[in-house]
Amino acid sequence: MSQRISIVCVSGTREKLQMAAMMASVAAAGGDEVTVFFSMNALLYFVKGRDEAAPAEGEMGSLMARKNVPPFKQLFEQAAELGDAKLFPCSMAMDVLGVGSEELDDVMQPALGLTRFLSDAEGGQIVTF
Amino acid sequence: MSDEPKVIDARNTFCPGPLMELIAQMKQAEVGEELELLSTDKGSVEDVPEWINKVGHEVVSNEEKDGVWHIRVRKLK
C-alpha cells in the first residue's frame, strides 16, 4: 500500500541528511507520496554555489565519506526524478539566509511555509531528521 | 525475450545505490524485458526483491557468484 510520508530535514550533518535522502528515495521509488521540507542548516546545501561537504557527526559519517555511498543530494534528486518526490525549501529559512528561489538548486519547488506544510502533511506520517 | 539481459553493474556501491540504479533502468525498459543487477551490497539482496514485489515486477533469479549477487528481474508493467 502506498502511503504519504512527509520528511522534515533540519540538521546539516551528513548522517542525518543521508538517512533522510535514503528514506525519501526508497519510499518515493516504491510509490509512496513523498514530500521533503528543508529548513535550518539542512537548506544550506541546496543554495547554488555552496559546495561544502556536510560535516560528519561521528564515525559513520566519516566512514561514508571514504566509501562509495551515494551522495545525499544525488539521492534527493533521484527521489524527485524517479519517484516524483516534492522537495520544498522553508520560506522562513530562505528569509533568514536572504536567498530567493532562483538561488536554490533547480530540484527545489517554490518556497513553502510551515502552515501549508502541516496542512498538506495532515493524516500522513511526519519523519524528522 | 530470450536475449541476454541488460546488465546493471552496481558493485561496490552501498544502499540504496543498487536499488536506485535498477529503478532508473527499469523506467526505461520495455515491458517483458529482463535486467540483471550486480551488487556487492548485502542489504540490497533483500531490499531489491522487496521493492520488485511491492511494485509488481518479477524476480527471475537471485544468486551469488564469488561475492557478487546477480539479481535478475523482469519488468511486468
N, CA and C atoms of all chains as a GROMACS GRO file, in nm:
protein
  618
    1MET      N    1   0.084  -0.121   0.000
    1MET     CA    2   0.000   0.000   0.000
    1MET      C    3   0.088   0.125   0.000
    2SER      N    4   0.051   0.218  -0.085
    2SER     CA    5   0.132   0.340  -0.083
    2SER      C    6   0.081   0.432   0.027
    3GLN      N    7   0.171   0.508   0.083
    3GLN     CA    8   0.136   0.596   0.194
    3GLN      C    9   0.192   0.736   0.168
    4ARG      N   10   0.154   0.828   0.254
    4ARG     CA   11   0.202   0.965   0.241
    4ARG      C   12   0.306   0.989   0.350
    5ILE      N   13   0.426   1.027   0.310
    5ILE     CA   14   0.534   1.050   0.406
    5ILE      C   15   0.587   1.191   0.387
    6SER      N   16   0.589   1.265   0.496
    6SER     CA   17   0.648   1.399   0.495
    6SER      C   18   0.774   1.396   0.578
    7ILE      N   19   0.885   1.429   0.513
    7ILE     CA   20   1.015   1.425   0.580
    7ILE      C   21   1.061   1.568   0.607
    8VAL      N   22   1.100   1.596   0.731
    8VAL     CA   23   1.149   1.728   0.767
    8VAL      C   24   1.299   1.719   0.790
    9CYS      N   25   1.378   1.793   0.712
    9CYS     CA   26   1.523   1.794   0.730
    9CYS      C   27   1.564   1.924   0.796
   10VAL      N   28   1.623   1.912   0.913
   10VAL     CA   29   1.663   2.028   0.993
   10VAL      C   30   1.815   2.031   1.009
   11SER      N   31   1.870   1.916   1.045
   11SER     CA   32   2.013   1.907   1.074
   11SER      C   33   2.096   1.916   0.947
   12GLY      N   34   2.214   1.976   0.960
   12GLY     CA   35   2.306   1.986   0.847
   12GLY      C   36   2.417   1.882   0.854
   13THR      N   37   2.402   1.781   0.939
   13THR     CA   38   2.508   1.679   0.946
   13THR      C   39   2.488   1.572   0.840
   14ARG      N   40   2.599   1.515   0.800
   14ARG     CA   41   2.596   1.418   0.690
   14ARG      C   42   2.509   1.298   0.719
   15GLU      N   43   2.519   1.245   0.840
   15GLU     CA   44   2.443   1.124   0.873
   15GLU      C   45   2.292   1.146   0.859
   16LYS      N   46   2.245   1.260   0.912
   16LYS     CA   47   2.101   1.284   0.910
   16LYS      C   48   2.051   1.312   0.769
   17LEU      N   49   2.128   1.390   0.693
   17LEU     CA   50   2.088   1.418   0.555
   17LEU      C   51   2.089   1.290   0.472
   18GLN      N   52   2.187   1.204   0.500
   18GLN     CA   53   2.197   1.078   0.426
   18GLN      C   54   2.077   0.988   0.454
   19MET      N   55   2.043   0.977   0.582
   19MET     CA   56   1.931   0.890   0.620
   19MET      C   57   1.800   0.942   0.561
   20ALA      N   58   1.783   1.074   0.567
   20ALA     CA   59   1.661   1.135   0.512
   20ALA      C   60   1.654   1.110   0.361
   21ALA      N   61   1.768   1.122   0.294
   21ALA     CA   62   1.772   1.105   0.149
   21ALA      C   63   1.746   0.960   0.110
   22MET      N   64   1.797   0.867   0.189
   22MET     CA   65   1.773   0.726   0.162
   22MET      C   66   1.624   0.695   0.176
   23MET      N   67   1.566   0.746   0.285
   23MET     CA   68   1.424   0.720   0.308
   23MET      C   69   1.339   0.782   0.198
   24ALA      N   70   1.372   0.906   0.162
   24ALA     CA   71   1.294   0.975   0.058
   24ALA      C   72   1.302   0.901  -0.075
   25SER      N   73   1.423   0.858  -0.114
   25SER     CA   74   1.438   0.798  -0.246
   25SER      C   75   1.374   0.660  -0.252
   26VAL      N   76   1.393   0.581  -0.148
   26VAL     CA   77   1.336   0.446  -0.150
   26VAL      C   78   1.183   0.452  -0.141
   27ALA      N   79   1.131   0.538  -0.054
   27ALA     CA   80   0.986   0.549  -0.040
   27ALA      C   81   0.924   0.601  -0.170
   28ALA      N   82   0.984   0.704  -0.227
   28ALA     CA   83   0.929   0.763  -0.349
   28ALA      C   84   0.934   0.663  -0.464
   29ALA      N   85   1.045   0.592  -0.477
   29ALA     CA   86   1.058   0.495  -0.585
   29ALA      C   87   0.961   0.378  -0.568
   30GLY      N   88   0.919   0.353  -0.445
   30GLY     CA   89   0.825   0.244  -0.418
   30GLY      C   90   0.680   0.288  -0.429
   31GLY      N   91   0.658   0.410  -0.473
   31GLY     CA   92   0.522   0.455  -0.499
   31GLY      C   93   0.459   0.536  -0.388
   32ASP      N   94   0.534   0.562  -0.279
   32ASP     CA   95   0.478   0.646  -0.175
   32ASP      C   96   0.480   0.792  -0.219
   33GLU      N   97   0.387   0.867  -0.163
   33GLU     CA   98   0.380   1.010  -0.195
   33GLU      C   99   0.471   1.083  -0.095
   34VAL      N  100   0.583   1.134  -0.143
   34VAL     CA  101   0.686   1.187  -0.053
   34VAL      C  102   0.703   1.337  -0.069
   35THR      N  103   0.702   1.406   0.045
   35THR     CA  104   0.733   1.548   0.050
   35THR      C  105   0.851   1.566   0.144
   36VAL      N  106   0.949   1.646   0.103
   36VAL     CA  107   1.061   1.675   0.193
   36VAL      C  108   1.066   1.826   0.214
   37PHE      N  109   1.073   1.865   0.340
   37PHE     CA  110   1.073   2.006   0.378
   37PHE      C  111   1.211   2.036   0.438
   38PHE      N  112   1.284   2.129   0.374
   38PHE     CA  113   1.420   2.161   0.420
   38PHE      C  114   1.421   2.294   0.494
   39SER      N  115   1.469   2.289   0.617
   39SER     CA  116   1.482   2.414   0.693
   39SER      C  117   1.615   2.415   0.767
   40MET      N  118   1.639   2.519   0.842
   40MET     CA  119   1.760   2.534   0.924
   40MET      C  120   1.886   2.498   0.843
   41ASN      N  121   1.982   2.431   0.906
   41ASN     CA  122   2.110   2.405   0.838
   41ASN      C  123   2.099   2.309   0.720
   42ALA      N  124   1.991   2.231   0.715
   42ALA     CA  125   1.976   2.136   0.603
   42ALA      C  126   1.958   2.209   0.470
   43LEU      N  127   1.904   2.331   0.475
   43LEU     CA  128   1.878   2.403   0.349
   43LEU      C  129   2.006   2.455   0.283
   44LEU      N  130   2.110   2.477   0.365
   44LEU     CA  131   2.233   2.540   0.315
   44LEU      C  132   2.293   2.466   0.195
   45TYR      N  133   2.280   2.334   0.193
   45TYR     CA  134   2.343   2.254   0.088
   45TYR      C  135   2.270   2.264  -0.045
   46PHE      N  136   2.156   2.331  -0.046
   46PHE     CA  137   2.079   2.345  -0.169
   46PHE      C  138   2.083   2.487  -0.223
   47VAL      N  139   2.170   2.568  -0.163
   47VAL     CA  140   2.193   2.702  -0.217
   47VAL      C  141   2.297   2.688  -0.328
   48LYS      N  142   2.263   2.740  -0.447
   48LYS     CA  143   2.355   2.728  -0.562
   48LYS      C  144   2.492   2.786  -0.526
   49GLY      N  145   2.596   2.715  -0.566
   49GLY     CA  146   2.731   2.766  -0.546
   49GLY      C  147   2.792   2.729  -0.411
   50ARG      N  148   2.710   2.677  -0.321
   50ARG     CA  149   2.766   2.634  -0.191
   50ARG      C  150   2.795   2.485  -0.201
   51ASP      N  151   2.919   2.452  -0.219
   51ASP     CA  152   2.953   2.311  -0.245
   51ASP      C  153   3.022   2.244  -0.127
   52GLU      N  154   3.018   2.309  -0.010
   52GLU     CA  155   3.090   2.249   0.102
   52GLU      C  156   3.026   2.115   0.142
   53ALA      N  157   3.110   2.026   0.193
   53ALA     CA  158   3.061   1.894   0.235
   53ALA      C  159   2.992   1.906   0.371
   54ALA      N  160   2.890   1.826   0.391
   54ALA     CA  161   2.822   1.825   0.520
   54ALA      C  162   2.914   1.760   0.624
   55PRO      N  163   2.932   1.824   0.740
   55PRO     CA  164   3.023   1.766   0.840
   55PRO      C  165   2.967   1.636   0.899
   56ALA      N  166   3.058   1.545   0.929
   56ALA     CA  167   3.018   1.418   0.991
   56ALA      C  168   2.990   1.442   1.139
   57GLU      N  169   2.888   1.372   1.187
   57GLU     CA  170   2.851   1.382   1.327
   57GLU      C  171   2.939   1.286   1.410
   58GLY      N  172   2.976   1.177   1.347
   58GLY     CA  173   3.053   1.074   1.418
   58GLY      C  174   3.118   0.978   1.320
   59GLU      N  175   3.145   0.861   1.369
   59GLU     CA  176   3.223   0.764   1.293
   59GLU      C  177   3.157   0.724   1.160
   60MET      N  178   3.025   0.705   1.162
   60MET     CA  179   2.958   0.662   1.039
   60MET      C  180   2.972   0.765   0.928
   61GLY      N  181   2.959   0.890   0.966
   61GLY     CA  182   2.970   0.997   0.866
   61GLY      C  183   3.108   1.000   0.802
   62SER      N  184   3.212   0.978   0.884
   62SER     CA  185   3.348   0.975   0.829
   62SER      C  186   3.367   0.854   0.740
   63LEU      N  187   3.314   0.740   0.784
   63LEU     CA  188   3.326   0.618   0.704
   63LEU      C  189   3.256   0.632   0.569
   64MET      N  190   3.137   0.694   0.572
   64MET     CA  191   3.060   0.710   0.449
   64MET      C  192   3.133   0.796   0.348
   65ALA      N  193   3.209   0.894   0.399
   65ALA     CA  194   3.283   0.983   0.309
   65ALA      C  195   3.391   0.906   0.234
   66ARG      N  196   3.441   0.800   0.296
   66ARG     CA  197   3.550   0.724   0.233
   66ARG      C  198   3.500   0.610   0.146
   67LYS      N  199   3.378   0.564   0.174
   67LYS     CA  200   3.326   0.452   0.096
   67LYS      C  201   3.234   0.505  -0.015
   68ASN      N  202   3.192   0.412  -0.098
   68ASN     CA  203   3.116   0.454  -0.216
   68ASN      C  204   2.966   0.463  -0.187
   69VAL      N  205   2.931   0.555  -0.096
   69VAL     CA  206   2.791   0.575  -0.059
   69VAL      C  207   2.734   0.683  -0.151
   70PRO      N  208   2.617   0.661  -0.210
   70PRO     CA  209   2.563   0.765  -0.300
   70PRO      C  210   2.544   0.896  -0.222
   71PRO      N  211   2.590   1.010  -0.276
   71PRO     CA  212   2.577   1.138  -0.205
   71PRO      C  213   2.430   1.173  -0.182
   72PHE      N  214   2.403   1.238  -0.068
   72PHE     CA  215   2.262   1.264  -0.034
   72PHE      C  216   2.192   1.353  -0.136
   73LYS      N  217   2.266   1.446  -0.194
   73LYS     CA  218   2.199   1.533  -0.293
   73LYS      C  219   2.154   1.454  -0.414
   74GLN      N  220   2.237   1.358  -0.453
   74GLN     CA  221   2.201   1.273  -0.567
   74GLN      C  222   2.077   1.190  -0.533
   75LEU      N  223   2.070   1.140  -0.410
   75LEU     CA  224   1.953   1.059  -0.370
   75LEU      C  225   1.826   1.143  -0.366
   76PHE      N  226   1.838   1.266  -0.317
   76PHE     CA  227   1.719   1.353  -0.316
   76PHE      C  228   1.674   1.381  -0.460
   77GLU      N  229   1.771   1.403  -0.549
   77GLU     CA  230   1.736   1.429  -0.689
   77GLU      C  231   1.669   1.308  -0.752
   78GLN      N  232   1.720   1.189  -0.718
   78GLN     CA  233   1.658   1.067  -0.772
   78GLN      C  234   1.517   1.049  -0.716
   79ALA      N  235   1.499   1.086  -0.590
   79ALA     CA  236   1.366   1.077  -0.530
   79ALA      C  237   1.268   1.161  -0.610
   80ALA      N  238   1.314   1.280  -0.652
   80ALA     CA  239   1.228   1.369  -0.728
   80ALA      C  240   1.207   1.318  -0.871
   81GLU      N  241   1.315   1.271  -0.933
   81GLU     CA  242   1.307   1.230  -1.074
   81GLU      C  243   1.238   1.095  -1.092
   82LEU      N  244   1.275   1.000  -1.008
   82LEU     CA  245   1.223   0.863  -1.028
   82LEU      C  246   1.094   0.838  -0.953
   83GLY      N  247   1.073   0.910  -0.842
   83GLY     CA  248   0.958   0.880  -0.759
   83GLY      C  249   0.864   0.996  -0.740
   84ASP      N  250   0.895   1.106  -0.812
   84ASP     CA  251   0.807   1.221  -0.805
   84ASP      C  252   0.796   1.281  -0.665
   85ALA      N  253   0.901   1.269  -0.584
   85ALA     CA  254   0.901   1.334  -0.453
   85ALA      C  255   0.908   1.485  -0.473
   86LYS      N  256   0.844   1.559  -0.383
   86LYS     CA  257   0.847   1.706  -0.392
   86LYS      C  258   0.940   1.758  -0.281
   87LEU      N  259   1.038   1.839  -0.322
   87LEU     CA  260   1.134   1.895  -0.226
   87LEU      C  261   1.102   2.044  -0.208
   88PHE      N  262   1.074   2.083  -0.085
   88PHE     CA  263   1.036   2.222  -0.059
   88PHE      C  264   1.136   2.292   0.033
   89PRO      N  265   1.177   2.413  -0.003
   89PRO     CA  266   1.257   2.492   0.090
   89PRO      C  267   1.165   2.568   0.185
   90CYS      N  268   1.206   2.579   0.309
   90CYS     CA  269   1.129   2.650   0.412
   90CYS      C  270   1.138   2.801   0.385
   91SER      N  271   1.025   2.867   0.378
   91SER     CA  272   1.027   3.010   0.344
   91SER      C  273   1.095   3.092   0.454
   92MET      N  274   1.079   3.052   0.578
   92MET     CA  275   1.146   3.123   0.688
   92MET      C  276   1.298   3.114   0.674
   93ALA      N  277   1.349   2.992   0.648
   93ALA     CA  278   1.494   2.974   0.635
   93ALA      C  279   1.548   3.056   0.518
   94MET      N  280   1.470   3.064   0.409
   94MET     CA  281   1.514   3.144   0.294
   94MET      C  282   1.520   3.292   0.330
   95ASP      N  283   1.423   3.339   0.408
   95ASP     CA  284   1.424   3.479   0.452
   95ASP      C  285   1.546   3.509   0.538
   96VAL      N  286   1.575   3.419   0.633
   96VAL     CA  287   1.690   3.439   0.723
   96VAL      C  288   1.820   3.440   0.643
   97LEU      N  289   1.830   3.348   0.547
   97LEU     CA  290   1.950   3.339   0.464
   97LEU      C  291   1.958   3.453   0.362
   98GLY      N  292   1.845   3.510   0.331
   98GLY     CA  293   1.841   3.614   0.229
   98GLY      C  294   1.856   3.559   0.089
   99VAL      N  295   1.800   3.440   0.062
   99VAL     CA  296   1.806   3.385  -0.074
   99VAL      C  297   1.667   3.371  -0.134
  100GLY      N  298   1.658   3.389  -0.263
  100GLY     CA  299   1.532   3.370  -0.336
  100GLY      C  300   1.531   3.233  -0.403
  101SER      N  301   1.417   3.200  -0.462
  101SER     CA  302   1.401   3.068  -0.528
  101SER      C  303   1.506   3.043  -0.635
  102GLU      N  304   1.542   3.151  -0.708
  102GLU     CA  305   1.636   3.132  -0.820
  102GLU      C  306   1.778   3.103  -0.769
  103GLU      N  307   1.802   3.126  -0.641
  103GLU     CA  308   1.936   3.097  -0.587
  103GLU      C  309   1.945   2.957  -0.526
  104LEU      N  310   1.835   2.884  -0.532
  104LEU     CA  311   1.836   2.746  -0.483
  104LEU      C  312   1.848   2.649  -0.601
  105ASP      N  313   1.892   2.528  -0.573
  105ASP     CA  314   1.903   2.425  -0.677
  105ASP      C  315   1.769   2.408  -0.749
  106ASP      N  316   1.779   2.372  -0.876
  106ASP     CA  317   1.658   2.362  -0.959
  106ASP      C  318   1.562   2.253  -0.913
  107VAL      N  319   1.613   2.156  -0.838
  107VAL     CA  320   1.528   2.046  -0.792
  107VAL      C  321   1.426   2.096  -0.687
  108MET      N  322   1.453   2.213  -0.631
  108MET     CA  323   1.365   2.267  -0.527
  108MET      C  324   1.236   2.327  -0.585
  109GLN      N  325   1.126   2.296  -0.518
  109GLN     CA  326   0.997   2.355  -0.551
  109GLN      C  327   0.995   2.499  -0.496
  110PRO      N  328   0.889   2.576  -0.526
  110PRO     CA  329   0.879   2.709  -0.466
  110PRO      C  330   0.872   2.702  -0.313
  111ALA      N  331   0.907   2.814  -0.249
  111ALA     CA  332   0.912   2.821  -0.102
  111ALA      C  333   0.780   2.777  -0.040
  112LEU      N  334   0.791   2.713   0.075
  112LEU     CA  335   0.672   2.665   0.144
  112LEU      C  336   0.678   2.710   0.290
  113GLY      N  337   0.564   2.754   0.342
  113GLY     CA  338   0.557   2.792   0.483
  113GLY      C  339   0.514   2.673   0.567
  114LEU      N  340   0.537   2.686   0.696
  114LEU     CA  341   0.507   2.577   0.788
  114LEU      C  342   0.358   2.546   0.795
  115THR      N  343   0.276   2.648   0.786
  115THR     CA  344   0.131   2.627   0.796
  115THR      C  345   0.083   2.537   0.682
  116ARG      N  346   0.126   2.572   0.562
  116ARG     CA  347   0.088   2.495   0.444
  116ARG      C  348   0.146   2.354   0.450
  117PHE      N  349   0.273   2.343   0.492
  117PHE     CA  350   0.336   2.212   0.504
  117PHE      C  351   0.256   2.123   0.599
  118LEU      N  352   0.219   2.178   0.713
  118LEU     CA  353   0.146   2.099   0.813
  118LEU      C  354   0.008   2.058   0.762
  119SER      N  355  -0.056   2.147   0.690
  119SER     CA  356  -0.189   2.108   0.642
  119SER      C  357  -0.178   2.003   0.531
  120ASP      N  358  -0.072   2.012   0.448
  120ASP     CA  359  -0.051   1.909   0.345
  120ASP      C  360  -0.014   1.775   0.407
  121ALA      N  361   0.055   1.779   0.520
  121ALA     CA  362   0.105   1.656   0.583
  121ALA      C  363  -0.002   1.585   0.666
  122GLU      N  364  -0.111   1.654   0.688
  122GLU     CA  365  -0.215   1.601   0.777
  122GLU      C  366  -0.262   1.462   0.734
  123GLY      N  367  -0.268   1.372   0.831
  123GLY     CA  368  -0.316   1.237   0.803
  123GLY      C  369  -0.208   1.141   0.758
  124GLY      N  370  -0.091   1.194   0.720
  124GLY     CA  371   0.020   1.107   0.679
  124GLY      C  372   0.123   1.099   0.791
  125GLN      N  373   0.237   1.041   0.758
  125GLN     CA  374   0.343   1.032   0.858
  125GLN      C  375   0.441   1.146   0.842
  126ILE      N  376   0.490   1.200   0.956
  126ILE     CA  377   0.596   1.300   0.951
  126ILE      C  378   0.719   1.240   1.017
  127VAL      N  379   0.831   1.245   0.944
  127VAL     CA  380   0.957   1.194   0.999
  127VAL      C  381   1.054   1.311   0.999
  128THR      N  382   1.120   1.334   1.112
  128THR     CA  383   1.210   1.449   1.122
  128THR      C  384   1.356   1.406   1.141
  129PHE      N  385   1.444   1.470   1.065
  129PHE     CA  386   1.588   1.443   1.077
  129PHE      C  387   1.662   1.570   1.113
  130MET      N  388   1.177  -1.297  -2.577
  130MET     CA  389   1.271  -1.224  -2.492
  130MET      C  390   1.379  -1.319  -2.440
  131SER      N  391   1.445  -1.392  -2.530
  131SER     CA  392   1.548  -1.484  -2.487
  131SER      C  393   1.686  -1.419  -2.496
  132ASP      N  394   1.688  -1.293  -2.533
  132ASP     CA  395   1.816  -1.222  -2.542
  132ASP      C  396   1.880  -1.213  -2.404
  133GLU      N  397   2.012  -1.196  -2.404
  133GLU     CA  398   2.082  -1.174  -2.278
  133GLU      C  399   2.028  -1.047  -2.213
  134PRO      N  400   2.004  -1.052  -2.080
  134PRO     CA  401   1.950  -0.932  -2.018
  134PRO      C  402   2.054  -0.819  -2.012
  135LYS      N  403   2.004  -0.699  -2.007
  135LYS     CA  404   2.092  -0.583  -1.988
  135LYS      C  405   2.150  -0.589  -1.847
  136VAL      N  406   2.280  -0.572  -1.833
  136VAL     CA  407   2.346  -0.582  -1.703
  136VAL      C  408   2.368  -0.443  -1.643
  137ILE      N  409   2.328  -0.429  -1.517
  137ILE     CA  410   2.350  -0.304  -1.445
  137ILE      C  411   2.456  -0.332  -1.339
  138ASP      N  412   2.573  -0.274  -1.357
  138ASP     CA  413   2.683  -0.304  -1.265
  138ASP      C  414   2.683  -0.204  -1.150
  139ALA      N  415   2.628  -0.247  -1.036
  139ALA     CA  416   2.624  -0.159  -0.917
  139ALA      C  417   2.716  -0.214  -0.808
  140ARG      N  418   2.820  -0.285  -0.849
  140ARG     CA  419   2.913  -0.340  -0.750
  140ARG      C  420   2.985  -0.227  -0.678
  141ASN      N  421   3.015  -0.249  -0.552
  141ASN     CA  422   3.091  -0.155  -0.468
  141ASN      C  423   3.018  -0.025  -0.438
  142THR      N  424   2.888  -0.020  -0.462
  142THR     CA  425   2.813   0.096  -0.414
  142THR      C  426   2.718   0.048  -0.305
  143PHE      N  427   2.692   0.137  -0.210
  143PHE     CA  428   2.614   0.098  -0.093
  143PHE      C  429   2.467   0.135  -0.108
  144CYS      N  430   2.387   0.078  -0.021
  144CYS     CA  431   2.243   0.102  -0.015
  144CYS      C  432   2.216   0.251  -0.006
  145PRO      N  433   2.119   0.306  -0.077
  145PRO     CA  434   2.033   0.238  -0.173
  145PRO      C  435   2.080   0.252  -0.317
  146GLY      N  436   2.212   0.264  -0.336
  146GLY     CA  437   2.268   0.282  -0.471
  146GLY      C  438   2.222   0.178  -0.571
  147PRO      N  439   2.241   0.046  -0.541
  147PRO     CA  440   2.200  -0.056  -0.640
  147PRO      C  441   2.051  -0.048  -0.673
  148LEU      N  442   1.968  -0.027  -0.571
  148LEU     CA  443   1.824  -0.018  -0.595
  148LEU      C  444   1.790   0.100  -0.685
  149MET      N  445   1.850   0.216  -0.657
  149MET     CA  446   1.819   0.334  -0.736
  149MET      C  447   1.866   0.318  -0.880
  150GLU      N  448   1.981   0.252  -0.899
  150GLU     CA  449   2.030   0.231  -1.036
  150GLU      C  450   1.935   0.138  -1.112
  151LEU      N  451   1.886   0.036  -1.041
  151LEU     CA  452   1.792  -0.057  -1.103
  151LEU      C  453   1.662   0.015  -1.141
  152ILE      N  454   1.612   0.096  -1.048
  152ILE     CA  455   1.485   0.166  -1.073
  152ILE      C  456   1.498   0.258  -1.195
  153ALA      N  457   1.611   0.327  -1.204
  153ALA     CA  458   1.632   0.418  -1.317
  153ALA      C  459   1.628   0.340  -1.449
  154GLN      N  460   1.689   0.222  -1.451
  154GLN     CA  461   1.690   0.141  -1.574
  154GLN      C  462   1.553   0.077  -1.601
  155MET      N  463   1.484   0.041  -1.494
  155MET     CA  464   1.351  -0.020  -1.510
  155MET      C  465   1.255   0.076  -1.577
  156LYS      N  466   1.269   0.204  -1.543
  156LYS     CA  467   1.180   0.306  -1.602
  156LYS      C  468   1.192   0.307  -1.753
  157GLN      N  469   1.316   0.284  -1.802
  157GLN     CA  470   1.340   0.294  -1.946
  157GLN      C  471   1.319   0.162  -2.019
  158ALA      N  472   1.310   0.052  -1.941
  158ALA     CA  473   1.300  -0.080  -2.005
  158ALA      C  474   1.161  -0.102  -2.065
  159GLU      N  475   1.153  -0.197  -2.158
  159GLU     CA  476   1.025  -0.235  -2.219
  159GLU      C  477   0.958  -0.337  -2.127
  160VAL      N  478   0.826  -0.344  -2.133
  160VAL     CA  479   0.753  -0.446  -2.058
  160VAL      C  480   0.795  -0.584  -2.111
  161GLY      N  481   0.828  -0.674  -2.019
  161GLY     CA  482   0.872  -0.807  -2.058
  161GLY      C  483   1.024  -0.820  -2.061
  162GLU      N  484   1.093  -0.707  -2.063
  162GLU     CA  485   1.239  -0.708  -2.069
  162GLU      C  486   1.300  -0.754  -1.937
  163GLU      N  487   1.413  -0.825  -1.947
  163GLU     CA  488   1.483  -0.867  -1.825
  163GLU      C  489   1.608  -0.784  -1.804
  164LEU      N  490   1.636  -0.756  -1.677
  164LEU     CA  491   1.755  -0.682  -1.639
  164LEU      C  492   1.830  -0.762  -1.534
  165GLU      N  493   1.961  -0.754  -1.535
  165GLU     CA  494   2.039  -0.823  -1.433
  165GLU      C  495   2.122  -0.721  -1.356
  166LEU      N  496   2.099  -0.718  -1.225
  166LEU     CA  497   2.169  -0.624  -1.137
  166LEU      C  498   2.284  -0.696  -1.067
  167LEU      N  499   2.404  -0.638  -1.074
  167LEU     CA  500   2.518  -0.692  -1.000
  167LEU      C  501   2.539  -0.607  -0.876
  168SER      N  502   2.543  -0.671  -0.759
  168SER     CA  503   2.558  -0.595  -0.635
  168SER      C  504   2.648  -0.667  -0.537
  169THR      N  505   2.729  -0.591  -0.466
  169THR     CA  506   2.810  -0.648  -0.358
  169THR      C  507   2.754  -0.603  -0.222
  170ASP      N  508   2.646  -0.527  -0.224
  170ASP     CA  509   2.584  -0.477  -0.102
  170ASP      C  510   2.480  -0.578  -0.053
  171LYS      N  511   2.508  -0.635   0.063
  171LYS     CA  512   2.424  -0.744   0.112
  171LYS      C  513   2.280  -0.700   0.139
  172GLY      N  514   2.264  -0.576   0.187
  172GLY     CA  515   2.130  -0.527   0.215
  172GLY      C  516   2.042  -0.525   0.091
  173SER      N  517   2.103  -0.496  -0.022
  173SER     CA  518   2.027  -0.488  -0.148
  173SER      C  519   1.970  -0.623  -0.189
  174VAL      N  520   2.035  -0.730  -0.145
  174VAL     CA  521   1.990  -0.864  -0.181
  174VAL      C  522   1.850  -0.890  -0.127
  175GLU      N  523   1.820  -0.831  -0.011
  175GLU     CA  524   1.686  -0.843   0.047
  175GLU      C  525   1.595  -0.732  -0.006
  176ASP      N  526   1.653  -0.613  -0.014
  176ASP     CA  527   1.575  -0.494  -0.045
  176ASP      C  528   1.523  -0.489  -0.188
  177VAL      N  529   1.606  -0.533  -0.282
  177VAL     CA  530   1.567  -0.526  -0.422
  177VAL      C  531   1.446  -0.615  -0.452
  178PRO      N  532   1.448  -0.744  -0.409
  178PRO     CA  533   1.328  -0.827  -0.431
  178PRO      C  534   1.205  -0.770  -0.360
  179GLU      N  535   1.225  -0.712  -0.243
  179GLU     CA  536   1.115  -0.649  -0.168
  179GLU      C  537   1.051  -0.538  -0.253
  180TRP      N  538   1.135  -0.456  -0.313
  180TRP     CA  539   1.085  -0.347  -0.397
  180TRP      C  540   1.016  -0.402  -0.522
  181ILE      N  541   1.081  -0.500  -0.585
  181ILE     CA  542   1.027  -0.560  -0.708
  181ILE      C  543   0.886  -0.616  -0.682
  182ASN      N  544   0.870  -0.688  -0.569
  182ASN     CA  545   0.738  -0.743  -0.536
  182ASN      C  546   0.637  -0.634  -0.505
  183LYS      N  547   0.684  -0.531  -0.433
  183LYS     CA  548   0.593  -0.424  -0.393
  183LYS      C  549   0.535  -0.352  -0.514
  184VAL      N  550   0.619  -0.326  -0.613
  184VAL     CA  551   0.568  -0.251  -0.728
  184VAL      C  552   0.515  -0.341  -0.839
  185GLY      N  553   0.524  -0.475  -0.819
  185GLY     CA  554   0.457  -0.566  -0.911
  185GLY      C  555   0.537  -0.612  -1.031
  186HIS      N  556   0.670  -0.620  -1.018
  186HIS     CA  557   0.750  -0.683  -1.123
  186HIS      C  558   0.788  -0.823  -1.074
  187GLU      N  559   0.881  -0.889  -1.147
  187GLU     CA  560   0.913  -1.028  -1.113
  187GLU      C  561   1.063  -1.049  -1.092
  188VAL      N  562   1.096  -1.121  -0.982
  188VAL     CA  563   1.236  -1.161  -0.962
  188VAL      C  564   1.253  -1.296  -1.031
  189VAL      N  565   1.340  -1.300  -1.131
  189VAL     CA  566   1.359  -1.423  -1.208
  189VAL      C  567   1.458  -1.514  -1.135
  190SER      N  568   1.566  -1.456  -1.087
  190SER     CA  569   1.663  -1.534  -1.010
  190SER      C  570   1.746  -1.440  -0.924
  191ASN      N  571   1.808  -1.498  -0.820
  191ASN     CA  572   1.886  -1.419  -0.725
  191ASN      C  573   1.995  -1.511  -0.673
  192GLU      N  574   2.115  -1.500  -0.730
  192GLU     CA  575   2.220  -1.592  -0.685
  192GLU      C  576   2.354  -1.523  -0.669
  193GLU      N  577   2.434  -1.582  -0.579
  193GLU     CA  578   2.565  -1.526  -0.551
  193GLU      C  579   2.673  -1.603  -0.626
  194LYS      N  580   2.763  -1.529  -0.690
  194LYS     CA  581   2.879  -1.591  -0.753
  194LYS      C  582   3.001  -1.511  -0.710
  195ASP      N  583   3.091  -1.574  -0.637
  195ASP     CA  584   3.216  -1.511  -0.593
  195ASP      C  585   3.194  -1.375  -0.524
  196GLY      N  586   3.101  -1.370  -0.432
  196GLY     CA  587   3.080  -1.248  -0.354
  196GLY      C  588   2.998  -1.141  -0.425
  197VAL      N  589   2.950  -1.172  -0.546
  197VAL     CA  590   2.866  -1.076  -0.619
  197VAL      C  591   2.727  -1.137  -0.637
  198TRP      N  592   2.625  -1.063  -0.600
  198TRP     CA  593   2.489  -1.113  -0.622
  198TRP      C  594   2.441  -1.072  -0.760
  199HIS      N  595   2.382  -1.166  -0.828
  199HIS     CA  596   2.324  -1.141  -0.960
  199HIS      C  597   2.173  -1.150  -0.944
  200ILE      N  598   2.107  -1.038  -0.947
  200ILE     CA  599   1.961  -1.037  -0.929
  200ILE      C  600   1.899  -1.008  -1.065
  201ARG      N  601   1.826  -1.109  -1.115
  201ARG     CA  602   1.766  -1.094  -1.247
  201ARG      C  603   1.617  -1.065  -1.230
  202VAL      N  604   1.571  -0.961  -1.293
  202VAL     CA  605   1.431  -0.920  -1.276
  202VAL      C  606   1.366  -0.899  -1.413
  203ARG      N  607   1.233  -0.911  -1.414
  203ARG     CA  608   1.159  -0.888  -1.539
  203ARG      C  609   1.056  -0.779  -1.514
  204LYS      N  610   1.053  -0.684  -1.606
  204LYS     CA  611   0.954  -0.576  -1.596
  204LYS      C  612   0.820  -0.629  -1.643
  205LEU      N  613   0.717  -0.616  -1.560
  205LEU     CA  614   0.587  -0.674  -1.593
  205LEU      C  615   0.481  -0.572  -1.633
  206LYS      N  616   0.508  -0.445  -1.614
  206LYS     CA  617   0.405  -0.348  -1.650
  206LYS      C  618   0.466  -0.212  -1.684
   0.00000   0.00000   0.00000
